[in-house]
Amino acid sequence: MTETDRIRTQTRIAMLEHFYAMAAELPLERRKEYIRKMLPLVIDSCGAR
């Protein structure tokens, strides 16, 4: 169980890093919208459904 939690946490961190890296490549006016759409994927992966 501890190992599963560790892997899930690492996956969420990797997802967030990827989303913010992708957002940084977008024009400023699209960054917030992209993050607004993508963050629920991380939140939902935490079991907050």
CHARMM internal coordinates of N, CA and C (Angstrom, degrees):
IC EDIT
DIST 1 N 1 CA 1.4442
DIST 1 CA 1 C 1.5371
ANGL 1 N 1 CA 1 C 110.54
DIST 1 C 2 N 1.3066
ANGL 1 CA 1 C 2 N 116.39
DIHE 1 N 1 CA 1 C 2 N -41.60
DIST 2 N 2 CA 1.4617
ANGL 1 C 2 N 2 CA 120.11
DIHE 1 CA 1 C 2 N 2 CA 178.63
DIST 2 CA 2 C 1.5229
ANGL 2 N 2 CA 2 C 110.67
DIHE 1 C 2 N 2 CA 2 C -62.85
DIST 2 C 3 N 1.3118
ANGL 2 CA 2 C 3 N 116.48
DIHE 2 N 2 CA 2 C 3 N -41.49
DIST 3 N 3 CA 1.4649
ANGL 2 C 3 N 3 CA 120.56
DIHE 2 CA 2 C 3 N 3 CA 179.54
DIST 3 CA 3 C 1.5257
ANGL 3 N 3 CA 3 C 110.78
DIHE 2 C 3 N 3 CA 3 C -65.23
DIST 3 C 4 N 1.3115
ANGL 3 CA 3 C 4 N 117.42
DIHE 3 N 3 CA 3 C 4 N -39.75
DIST 4 N 4 CA 1.4595
ANGL 3 C 4 N 4 CA 121.33
DIHE 3 CA 3 C 4 N 4 CA 178.06
DIST 4 CA 4 C 1.5223
ANGL 4 N 4 CA 4 C 110.49
DIHE 3 C 4 N 4 CA 4 C -62.61
DIST 4 C 5 N 1.3154
ANGL 4 CA 4 C 5 N 117.37
DIHE 4 N 4 CA 4 C 5 N -43.91
DIST 5 N 5 CA 1.4691
ANGL 4 C 5 N 5 CA 121.28
DIHE 4 CA 4 C 5 N 5 CA 177.84
DIST 5 CA 5 C 1.5234
ANGL 5 N 5 CA 5 C 111.12
DIHE 4 C 5 N 5 CA 5 C -62.70
DIST 5 C 6 N 1.3077
ANGL 5 CA 5 C 6 N 116.84
DIHE 5 N 5 CA 5 C 6 N -40.04
DIST 6 N 6 CA 1.4695
ANGL 5 C 6 N 6 CA 120.85
DIHE 5 CA 5 C 6 N 6 CA 179.37
DIST 6 CA 6 C 1.5297
ANGL 6 N 6 CA 6 C 110.28
DIHE 5 C 6 N 6 CA 6 C -63.03
DIST 6 C 7 N 1.3144
ANGL 6 CA 6 C 7 N 116.37
DIHE 6 N 6 CA 6 C 7 N -44.59
DIST 7 N 7 CA 1.4646
ANGL 6 C 7 N 7 CA 120.54
DIHE 6 CA 6 C 7 N 7 CA -179.64
DIST 7 CA 7 C 1.5225
ANGL 7 N 7 CA 7 C 110.73
DIHE 6 C 7 N 7 CA 7 C -66.01
DIST 7 C 8 N 1.3172
ANGL 7 CA 7 C 8 N 117.21
DIHE 7 N 7 CA 7 C 8 N -41.97
DIST 8 N 8 CA 1.4721
ANGL 7 C 8 N 8 CA 120.50
DIHE 7 CA 7 C 8 N 8 CA 177.80
DIST 8 CA 8 C 1.5282
ANGL 8 N 8 CA 8 C 110.95
DIHE 7 C 8 N 8 CA 8 C -61.21
DIST 8 C 9 N 1.3099
ANGL 8 CA 8 C 9 N 116.36
DIHE 8 N 8 CA 8 C 9 N -42.90
DIST 9 N 9 CA 1.4629
ANGL 8 C 9 N 9 CA 120.37
DIHE 8 CA 8 C 9 N 9 CA 179.27
DIST 9 CA 9 C 1.5225
ANGL 9 N 9 CA 9 C 110.56
DIHE 8 C 9 N 9 CA 9 C -63.51
DIST 9 C 10 N 1.3052
ANGL 9 CA 9 C 10 N 117.35
DIHE 9 N 9 CA 9 C 10 N -44.77
DIST 10 N 10 CA 1.4648
ANGL 9 C 10 N 10 CA 120.75
DIHE 9 CA 9 C 10 N 10 CA 178.58
DIST 10 CA 10 C 1.5274
ANGL 10 N 10 CA 10 C 111.06
DIHE 9 C 10 N 10 CA 10 C -61.95
DIST 10 C 11 N 1.3149
ANGL 10 CA 10 C 11 N 116.37
DIHE 10 N 10 CA 10 C 11 N -38.54
DIST 11 N 11 CA 1.4644
ANGL 10 C 11 N 11 CA 120.55
DIHE 10 CA 10 C 11 N 11 CA 179.21
DIST 11 CA 11 C 1.5212
ANGL 11 N 11 CA 11 C 110.68
DIHE 10 C 11 N 11 CA 11 C -65.62
DIST 11 C 12 N 1.3149
ANGL 11 CA 11 C 12 N 117.18
DIHE 11 N 11 CA 11 C 12 N -43.31
DIST 12 N 12 CA 1.4730
ANGL 11 C 12 N 12 CA 120.32
DIHE 11 CA 11 C 12 N 12 CA 178.49
DIST 12 CA 12 C 1.5217
ANGL 12 N 12 CA 12 C 111.03
DIHE 11 C 12 N 12 CA 12 C -63.07
DIST 12 C 13 N 1.3089
ANGL 12 CA 12 C 13 N 116.81
DIHE 12 N 12 CA 12 C 13 N -41.26
DIST 13 N 13 CA 1.4703
ANGL 12 C 13 N 13 CA 120.49
DIHE 12 CA 12 C 13 N 13 CA 178.01
DIST 13 CA 13 C 1.5201
ANGL 13 N 13 CA 13 C 110.26
DIHE 12 C 13 N 13 CA 13 C -62.46
DIST 13 C 14 N 1.3302
ANGL 13 CA 13 C 14 N 116.64
DIHE 13 N 13 CA 13 C 14 N -44.25
DIST 14 N 14 CA 1.4653
ANGL 13 C 14 N 14 CA 120.66
DIHE 13 CA 13 C 14 N 14 CA 178.95
DIST 14 CA 14 C 1.5252
ANGL 14 N 14 CA 14 C 110.99
DIHE 13 C 14 N 14 CA 14 C -62.35
DIST 14 C 15 N 1.3318
ANGL 14 CA 14 C 15 N 116.73
DIHE 14 N 14 CA 14 C 15 N -41.01
DIST 15 N 15 CA 1.4640
ANGL 14 C 15 N 15 CA 120.32
DIHE 14 CA 14 C 15 N 15 CA 177.58
DIST 15 CA 15 C 1.5284
ANGL 15 N 15 CA 15 C 110.92
DIHE 14 C 15 N 15 CA 15 C -60.89
DIST 15 C 16 N 1.3229
ANGL 15 CA 15 C 16 N 116.08
DIHE 15 N 15 CA 15 C 16 N -47.10
DIST 16 N 16 CA 1.4657
ANGL 15 C 16 N 16 CA 119.50
DIHE 15 CA 15 C 16 N 16 CA 179.87
DIST 16 CA 16 C 1.5247
ANGL 16 N 16 CA 16 C 111.49
DIHE 15 C 16 N 16 CA 16 C -62.01
DIST 16 C 17 N 1.3199
ANGL 16 CA 16 C 17 N 117.03
DIHE 16 N 16 CA 16 C 17 N -43.70
DIST 17 N 17 CA 1.4642
ANGL 16 C 17 N 17 CA 120.31
DIHE 16 CA 16 C 17 N 17 CA 178.13
DIST 17 CA 17 C 1.5194
ANGL 17 N 17 CA 17 C 110.82
DIHE 16 C 17 N 17 CA 17 C -59.44
DIST 17 C 18 N 1.3156
ANGL 17 CA 17 C 18 N 115.92
DIHE 17 N 17 CA 17 C 18 N -42.89
DIST 18 N 18 CA 1.4658
ANGL 17 C 18 N 18 CA 120.10
DIHE 17 CA 17 C 18 N 18 CA 179.34
DIST 18 CA 18 C 1.5286
ANGL 18 N 18 CA 18 C 111.14
DIHE 17 C 18 N 18 CA 18 C -64.54
DIST 18 C 19 N 1.3234
ANGL 18 CA 18 C 19 N 117.35
DIHE 18 N 18 CA 18 C 19 N -47.11
DIST 19 N 19 CA 1.4599
ANGL 18 C 19 N 19 CA 120.43
DIHE 18 CA 18 C 19 N 19 CA -179.25
DIST 19 CA 19 C 1.5211
ANGL 19 N 19 CA 19 C 111.83
DIHE 18 C 19 N 19 CA 19 C -59.93
DIST 19 C 20 N 1.3339
ANGL 19 CA 19 C 20 N 116.83
DIHE 19 N 19 CA 19 C 20 N -43.52
DIST 20 N 20 CA 1.4632
ANGL 19 C 20 N 20 CA 119.26
DIHE 19 CA 19 C 20 N 20 CA -179.82
DIST 20 CA 20 C 1.5186
ANGL 20 N 20 CA 20 C 111.84
DIHE 19 C 20 N 20 CA 20 C -71.36
DIST 20 C 21 N 1.3253
ANGL 20 CA 20 C 21 N 118.15
DIHE 20 N 20 CA 20 C 21 N -32.29
DIST 21 N 21 CA 1.4680
ANGL 20 C 21 N 21 CA 120.64
DIHE 20 CA 20 C 21 N 21 CA 175.42
DIST 21 CA 21 C 1.5311
ANGL 21 N 21 CA 21 C 110.02
DIHE 20 C 21 N 21 CA 21 C -66.38
DIST 21 C 22 N 1.3242
ANGL 21 CA 21 C 22 N 116.64
DIHE 21 N 21 CA 21 C 22 N -42.11
DIST 22 N 22 CA 1.4603
ANGL 21 C 22 N 22 CA 120.31
DIHE 21 CA 21 C 22 N 22 CA 178.21
DIST 22 CA 22 C 1.5319
ANGL 22 N 22 CA 22 C 110.24
DIHE 21 C 22 N 22 CA 22 C -65.74
DIST 22 C 23 N 1.3100
ANGL 22 CA 22 C 23 N 116.83
DIHE 22 N 22 CA 22 C 23 N -42.01
DIST 23 N 23 CA 1.4707
ANGL 22 C 23 N 23 CA 120.60
DIHE 22 CA 22 C 23 N 23 CA 179.50
DIST 23 CA 23 C 1.5217
ANGL 23 N 23 CA 23 C 110.82
DIHE 22 C 23 N 23 CA 23 C -60.52
DIST 23 C 24 N 1.3133
ANGL 23 CA 23 C 24 N 116.85
DIHE 23 N 23 CA 23 C 24 N -37.12
DIST 24 N 24 CA 1.4616
ANGL 23 C 24 N 24 CA 120.82
DIHE 23 CA 23 C 24 N 24 CA -179.43
DIST 24 CA 24 C 1.5218
ANGL 24 N 24 CA 24 C 111.96
DIHE 23 C 24 N 24 CA 24 C -63.47
DIST 24 C 25 N 1.3201
ANGL 24 CA 24 C 25 N 117.05
DIHE 24 N 24 CA 24 C 25 N -22.75
DIST 25 N 25 CA 1.4645
ANGL 24 C 25 N 25 CA 121.55
DIHE 24 CA 24 C 25 N 25 CA 179.83
DIST 25 CA 25 C 1.5326
ANGL 25 N 25 CA 25 C 112.31
DIHE 24 C 25 N 25 CA 25 C -85.32
DIST 25 C 26 N 1.3048
ANGL 25 CA 25 C 26 N 116.60
DIHE 25 N 25 CA 25 C 26 N -12.72
DIST 26 N 26 CA 1.4639
ANGL 25 C 26 N 26 CA 120.75
DIHE 25 CA 25 C 26 N 26 CA -177.60
DIST 26 CA 26 C 1.5264
ANGL 26 N 26 CA 26 C 111.23
DIHE 25 C 26 N 26 CA 26 C -87.03
DIST 26 C 27 N 1.3157
ANGL 26 CA 26 C 27 N 115.84
DIHE 26 N 26 CA 26 C 27 N 157.23
DIST 27 N 27 CA 1.4639
ANGL 26 C 27 N 27 CA 118.79
DIHE 26 CA 26 C 27 N 27 CA 172.65
DIST 27 CA 27 C 1.5351
ANGL 27 N 27 CA 27 C 108.99
DIHE 26 C 27 N 27 CA 27 C -60.17
DIST 27 C 28 N 1.2838
ANGL 27 CA 27 C 28 N 116.03
DIHE 27 N 27 CA 27 C 28 N 147.69
DIST 28 N 28 CA 1.4598
ANGL 27 C 28 N 28 CA 122.73
DIHE 27 CA 27 C 28 N 28 CA -175.21
DIST 28 CA 28 C 1.5273
ANGL 28 N 28 CA 28 C 112.72
DIHE 27 C 28 N 28 CA 28 C -48.86
DIST 28 C 29 N 1.3173
ANGL 28 CA 28 C 29 N 117.45
DIHE 28 N 28 CA 28 C 29 N -43.26
DIST 29 N 29 CA 1.4659
ANGL 28 C 29 N 29 CA 120.18
DIHE 28 CA 28 C 29 N 29 CA -176.27
DIST 29 CA 29 C 1.5331
ANGL 29 N 29 CA 29 C 112.88
DIHE 28 C 29 N 29 CA 29 C -68.73
DIST 29 C 30 N 1.3164
ANGL 29 CA 29 C 30 N 118.45
DIHE 29 N 29 CA 29 C 30 N -17.18
DIST 30 N 30 CA 1.4717
ANGL 29 C 30 N 30 CA 120.88
DIHE 29 CA 29 C 30 N 30 CA 179.54
DIST 30 CA 30 C 1.5223
ANGL 30 N 30 CA 30 C 112.74
DIHE 29 C 30 N 30 CA 30 C -99.03
DIST 30 C 31 N 1.3238
ANGL 30 CA 30 C 31 N 117.75
DIHE 30 N 30 CA 30 C 31 N -14.81
DIST 31 N 31 CA 1.4726
ANGL 30 C 31 N 31 CA 121.10
DIHE 30 CA 30 C 31 N 31 CA -176.13
DIST 31 CA 31 C 1.5196
ANGL 31 N 31 CA 31 C 112.92
DIHE 30 C 31 N 31 CA 31 C -59.56
DIST 31 C 32 N 1.3133
ANGL 31 CA 31 C 32 N 116.35
DIHE 31 N 31 CA 31 C 32 N -51.07
DIST 32 N 32 CA 1.4693
ANGL 31 C 32 N 32 CA 120.32
DIHE 31 CA 31 C 32 N 32 CA -176.99
DIST 32 CA 32 C 1.5242
ANGL 32 N 32 CA 32 C 111.30
DIHE 31 C 32 N 32 CA 32 C -61.57
DIST 32 C 33 N 1.3175
ANGL 32 CA 32 C 33 N 116.35
DIHE 32 N 32 CA 32 C 33 N -41.09
DIST 33 N 33 CA 1.4661
ANGL 32 C 33 N 33 CA 120.55
DIHE 32 CA 32 C 33 N 33 CA 179.94
DIST 33 CA 33 C 1.5309
ANGL 33 N 33 CA 33 C 110.45
DIHE 32 C 33 N 33 CA 33 C -64.49
DIST 33 C 34 N 1.3127
ANGL 33 CA 33 C 34 N 116.88
DIHE 33 N 33 CA 33 C 34 N -42.22
DIST 34 N 34 CA 1.4639
ANGL 33 C 34 N 34 CA 121.11
DIHE 33 CA 33 C 34 N 34 CA 178.90
DIST 34 CA 34 C 1.5325
ANGL 34 N 34 CA 34 C 110.46
DIHE 33 C 34 N 34 CA 34 C -61.03
DIST 34 C 35 N 1.3219
ANGL 34 CA 34 C 35 N 116.74
DIHE 34 N 34 CA 34 C 35 N -49.40
DIST 35 N 35 CA 1.4657
ANGL 34 C 35 N 35 CA 120.68
DIHE 34 CA 34 C 35 N 35 CA -179.77
DIST 35 CA 35 C 1.5280
ANGL 35 N 35 CA 35 C 110.33
DIHE 34 C 35 N 35 CA 35 C -63.51
DIST 35 C 36 N 1.3211
ANGL 35 CA 35 C 36 N 117.14
DIHE 35 N 35 CA 35 C 36 N -40.32
DIST 36 N 36 CA 1.4696
ANGL 35 C 36 N 36 CA 120.75
DIHE 35 CA 35 C 36 N 36 CA 178.87
DIST 36 CA 36 C 1.5277
ANGL 36 N 36 CA 36 C 110.79
DIHE 35 C 36 N 36 CA 36 C -59.50
DIST 36 C 37 N 1.3103
ANGL 36 CA 36 C 37 N 116.80
DIHE 36 N 36 CA 36 C 37 N -36.59
DIST 37 N 37 CA 1.4619
ANGL 36 C 37 N 37 CA 120.51
DIHE 36 CA 36 C 37 N 37 CA -179.95
DIST 37 CA 37 C 1.5281
ANGL 37 N 37 CA 37 C 112.41
DIHE 36 C 37 N 37 CA 37 C -79.04
DIST 37 C 38 N 1.3127
ANGL 37 CA 37 C 38 N 117.30
DIHE 37 N 37 CA 37 C 38 N -32.15
DIST 38 N 38 CA 1.4632
ANGL 37 C 38 N 38 CA 120.50
DIHE 37 CA 37 C 38 N 38 CA -173.09
DIST 38 CA 38 C 1.5300
ANGL 38 N 38 CA 38 C 113.66
DIHE 37 C 38 N 38 CA 38 C -88.04
DIST 38 C 39 N 1.3142
ANGL 38 CA 38 C 39 N 118.35
DIHE 38 N 38 CA 38 C 39 N -32.42
DIST 39 N 39 CA 1.4637
ANGL 38 C 39 N 39 CA 120.09
DIHE 38 CA 38 C 39 N 39 CA -177.61
DIST 39 CA 39 C 1.5238
ANGL 39 N 39 CA 39 C 114.02
DIHE 38 C 39 N 39 CA 39 C -57.64
DIST 39 C 40 N 1.3348
ANGL 39 CA 39 C 40 N 119.44
DIHE 39 N 39 CA 39 C 40 N -35.55
DIST 40 N 40 CA 1.4664
ANGL 39 C 40 N 40 CA 117.98
DIHE 39 CA 39 C 40 N 40 CA 176.90
DIST 40 CA 40 C 1.5310
ANGL 40 N 40 CA 40 C 113.62
DIHE 39 C 40 N 40 CA 40 C -58.67
DIST 40 C 41 N 1.3189
ANGL 40 CA 40 C 41 N 117.66
DIHE 40 N 40 CA 40 C 41 N -26.92
DIST 41 N 41 CA 1.4663
ANGL 40 C 41 N 41 CA 119.84
DIHE 40 CA 40 C 41 N 41 CA 176.88
DIST 41 CA 41 C 1.5188
ANGL 41 N 41 CA 41 C 111.28
DIHE 40 C 41 N 41 CA 41 C -62.56
DIST 41 C 42 N 1.3311
ANGL 41 CA 41 C 42 N 115.92
DIHE 41 N 41 CA 41 C 42 N -39.32
DIST 42 N 42 CA 1.4660
ANGL 41 C 42 N 42 CA 119.99
DIHE 41 CA 41 C 42 N 42 CA 178.51
DIST 42 CA 42 C 1.5261
ANGL 42 N 42 CA 42 C 109.94
DIHE 41 C 42 N 42 CA 42 C -73.86
DIST 42 C 43 N 1.3154
ANGL 42 CA 42 C 43 N 116.42
DIHE 42 N 42 CA 42 C 43 N -43.62
DIST 43 N 43 CA 1.4690
ANGL 42 C 43 N 43 CA 120.38
DIHE 42 CA 42 C 43 N 43 CA -179.45
DIST 43 CA 43 C 1.5241
ANGL 43 N 43 CA 43 C 110.03
DIHE 42 C 43 N 43 CA 43 C -62.32
DIST 43 C 44 N 1.3299
ANGL 43 CA 43 C 44 N 117.25
DIHE 43 N 43 CA 43 C 44 N -43.96
DIST 44 N 44 CA 1.4627
ANGL 43 C 44 N 44 CA 120.45
DIHE 43 CA 43 C 44 N 44 CA 178.97
DIST 44 CA 44 C 1.5184
ANGL 44 N 44 CA 44 C 111.51
DIHE 43 C 44 N 44 CA 44 C -64.32
DIST 44 C 45 N 1.3129
ANGL 44 CA 44 C 45 N 117.44
DIHE 44 N 44 CA 44 C 45 N -31.49
DIST 45 N 45 CA 1.4636
ANGL 44 C 45 N 45 CA 120.01
DIHE 44 CA 44 C 45 N 45 CA -179.81
DIST 45 CA 45 C 1.5316
ANGL 45 N 45 CA 45 C 111.35
DIHE 44 C 45 N 45 CA 45 C -70.91
DIST 45 C 46 N 1.3267
ANGL 45 CA 45 C 46 N 116.55
DIHE 45 N 45 CA 45 C 46 N -11.24
DIST 46 N 46 CA 1.4577
ANGL 45 C 46 N 46 CA 121.18
DIHE 45 CA 45 C 46 N 46 CA 177.93
DIST 46 CA 46 C 1.5229
ANGL 46 N 46 CA 46 C 111.76
DIHE 45 C 46 N 46 CA 46 C -88.44
DIST 46 C 47 N 1.3124
ANGL 46 CA 46 C 47 N 117.01
DIHE 46 N 46 CA 46 C 47 N 1.38
DIST 47 N 47 CA 1.4532
ANGL 46 C 47 N 47 CA 120.82
DIHE 46 CA 46 C 47 N 47 CA 179.42
DIST 47 CA 47 C 1.5143
ANGL 47 N 47 CA 47 C 114.47
DIHE 46 C 47 N 47 CA 47 C 86.05
DIST 47 C 48 N 1.3338
ANGL 47 CA 47 C 48 N 117.39
DIHE 47 N 47 CA 47 C 48 N 17.85
DIST 48 N 48 CA 1.4617
ANGL 47 C 48 N 48 CA 121.59
DIHE 47 CA 47 C 48 N 48 CA -178.04
DIST 48 CA 48 C 1.5273
ANGL 48 N 48 CA 48 C 110.86
DIHE 47 C 48 N 48 CA 48 C -91.11
DIST 48 C 49 N 1.2961
ANGL 48 CA 48 C 49 N 117.43
DIHE 48 N 48 CA 48 C 49 N 44.48
DIST 49 N 49 CA 1.4734
ANGL 48 C 49 N 49 CA 121.09
DIHE 48 CA 48 C 49 N 49 CA -177.91
DIST 49 CA 49 C 1.4894
ANGL 49 N 49 CA 49 C 111.66
DIHE 48 C 49 N 49 CA 49 C -87.15
END
COOR INIT
IC SEED 1 N 1 CA 1 C
IC BUILD
